[in-house]
């Protein structure tokens, strides 16, 4: 896969996560339940993926190979459910920007560890100074967005139309 296409795919996935987090926060607020919001999120997602499988949008799938999958690889769905539920709980408290930065920062830290030792069947990618600096910058960004929360919000009426 071309590197540019891969980066655009990852970036669009990140954008979808932000929109999804905002949608889940609205579901939680309306339903008064983070678990119900997360469950609906997964029901819609499962329905969408099932439709893609049935329609062979990505070609025939090799589901007969499920028995060859390591037991721990099925944990991703459970971890995804925990992520969506926790994210749905905290986004209204932290705001979408801080929540997203905290998620990305924690992803980077654990990814660095997983890459270092090649856990979960991945090829090892040693820790480098650039990766450590990147995590430091993310930690700084989380700190700055939290410090910014303490400053008074501008009055919406005083913001010009070009600032919106």
N, C-alpha and C positions, 0 to 999 in steps of 0.2 A: 504494500500500500504506500502510495506517495506520502512523504512526511507532511506536506502542506495539507493534504486531505485529512490525514490523521489528526493533526492539530486543530483543524476546523471542526472536525467531528467531536473532539474532546471539548473544545470551547463551546460548541452549541449544546452539548450535553450539560455543561456547567450552567449555561443560561436556562436550560429547561429545569434544572434543579432549583434555581432561584424562583422561577415562576411557580413551580410545583410547591415549594415551601410556602409561598404567599397564599396559594390556593388552599393548602392544607391548614394554614392558620385561620383562614376564613371558615373552612369546614368546622374546625375546632370551636371557633367562636359561636357559630350558629348552632352546632349540636351540643355544645358544652361538654365535649368529650374528646380528648386526644386519641383514645383508643378507637372510637367510632370513626374519627377522621382518618386515622391510619388504615383502618380496615377497609373503608370505602376506597381510599387511594389504591390499596392492593387489589381490591375486587375489580376496579376499572382497569388497572394495569394488567391483571391476569386475563381479563376478558380481551383486552387489546392484543396481548401476546398470543392467546389462543386463536384469535381470528387470523393473525399473521401466520401461525402454524398451519391452520386449516386451508388457508388460501395459497400456501406455498410461496409466500412473498419472497422469501430468501432461499427458495428451492427446497427439495426434499431434506428432511432432517433425519439424523441417525439415532432416533430415540431407543432403538434396540440395544444401544451401547450403554444404557443407564447403569447396568450391572457392573460396568468397568470403572465407574466414577468412584474415587476415594470417598469414604463416608463423610469426611470433614468438608468436602466441597459442597454438600447440601446445606451447610450452615449459613451460606451467603444470604439465603432468603430470610432466615431468622434475624440475622444481623441487619439486613435491610429494613425489616419491620421495626426493630429497635431504633435504628437511625431515624426513620420517618416519624415514629412516635415522639422521640426525644426532641427532634427538630421542631415538630409541631407544638410541643410544649414551650420551648425556649424562644422561638422567633418573635413572639409578641413582647417578651421581656427584654431581649437584647437588641431587637431590630434585625432586619434581614442582612444588612451589611456585616455587622459584628458576628452574627450567627454563621454566615457563610465563611468569613475569614477564620473563625475558630475551627470550623469543620475542615477547611483546606489546610490549616496549620497542623491540626492533629493528623490528618491524612498524610501530610508530608513527613511528620516525625515517624509514624509507624511504617510508612513506605520506605523511609531511609533504612530502618532496621531490617525490614523484610528483604529489601534489595541487597543489603550488606551480606547477608548469609544465604540468600537465594531460597528462602522458605517457600513452602506451598508449591514446589515444583518450578519456581521461576529461576531464570539465570541470574547469578550474582552480579551486582553492580556496586563496586566498593564506594564507601562514603568518600566524598570529596569536599574540599574547602568551599567550592561554589554551592554545593547542596546545603551545607551547614549555614552559610551566609544567607541563602534563600529562606531557610527556616527562621533565622534571626530577623530578617526583614518582615516575614509574616507575623512573627510575635510583636514586632514594632507596630505593624498595621493594626493588629487587634487592640493593642494598648492605645494607639491614637484614636481609634473609633470609640473606645470607652471613655477616654478623656473628653472627646467631642460631645459625648452625651451630657456632660455636666454644663456645657455652655447653653445659654438660652436659645430656644428655637426662634427663627425669624417669624414675624407675623405674616401669615399667608397673603394678607392684603397688601403688604409692602413689597412683595416679591414681584418683579416685573415679569411680563409674559415671556421674555427671552430667557429668564432664569428657571422657568418651569420645565 
